[in-house]
Amino acid sequence: MKKALFTILFLFLIQMSNAQCAMCKAVVESGDLSEAEGLNSGILYLMIFPYLLVGTLFFFIIRSKIKKNKID
């Protein structure tokens, strides 16, 4: 059941991401070079935060496992 739900959710996310890419492409094609560079910079800034959050989460998980192993 969970596998089917995950598959359906994944398919919907693919459709939304494709739609967003088309909108970004239309904005870049209708604008000038500075707008395209600004859009690319914005995408890079937004892309950093999920990696930082996941990295911090893994850091605390690994740190807690190391502390647990030292105690035992």
TASUL-V500076 format. One record per backbone hydrogen bond with DSSP energy under -0.5 kcal/mol. CO is the residue of the C=O (numbers start at 1). NH is the residue of the N-H. E is the energy in kcal/mol with one decimal. If there is no record, write none. Layout:
co=CO nh=NH e=E
co=CO nh=NH e=E
This chain:
co=1 nh=5 e=-2.1
co=2 nh=6 e=-2.6
co=3 nh=7 e=-2.2
co=4 nh=8 e=-2.3
co=5 nh=9 e=-2.5
co=6 nh=10 e=-2.6
co=7 nh=11 e=-2.2
co=8 nh=12 e=-2.0
co=9 nh=13 e=-2.1
co=10 nh=14 e=-1.9
co=11 nh=15 e=-1.7
co=12 nh=16 e=-2.1
co=13 nh=17 e=-2.3
co=14 nh=18 e=-2.2
co=15 nh=19 e=-1.8
co=16 nh=20 e=-2.1
co=17 nh=21 e=-2.1
co=18 nh=22 e=-1.8
co=19 nh=23 e=-1.8
co=20 nh=24 e=-2.5
co=21 nh=25 e=-2.4
co=22 nh=26 e=-2.0
co=23 nh=27 e=-2.0
co=24 nh=28 e=-2.4
co=25 nh=29 e=-2.5
co=26 nh=30 e=-1.6
co=27 nh=31 e=-1.0
co=32 nh=36 e=-1.6
co=33 nh=37 e=-2.4
co=34 nh=38 e=-2.2
co=35 nh=39 e=-2.4
co=36 nh=40 e=-2.3
co=37 nh=41 e=-2.3
co=38 nh=42 e=-2.3
co=39 nh=43 e=-2.2
co=40 nh=44 e=-2.1
co=41 nh=45 e=-2.4
co=42 nh=46 e=-2.4
co=43 nh=47 e=-1.8
co=44 nh=48 e=-1.1
co=45 nh=48 e=-0.5
co=45 nh=49 e=-0.8
co=46 nh=50 e=-0.6
co=47 nh=51 e=-0.8
co=48 nh=52 e=-2.1
co=49 nh=53 e=-2.5
co=50 nh=54 e=-2.5
co=51 nh=55 e=-2.5
co=52 nh=56 e=-2.4
co=53 nh=57 e=-2.2
co=54 nh=58 e=-2.5
co=55 nh=59 e=-2.2
co=56 nh=60 e=-2.2
co=57 nh=61 e=-2.1
co=58 nh=62 e=-2.7
co=59 nh=63 e=-2.5
co=60 nh=64 e=-2.2
co=61 nh=65 e=-2.0
co=62 nh=66 e=-2.3
co=63 nh=67 e=-2.2
co=64 nh=68 e=-2.2
co=65 nh=69 e=-2.3
co=66 nh=70 e=-1.8
co=67 nh=71 e=-1.7
co=68 nh=72 e=-1.9
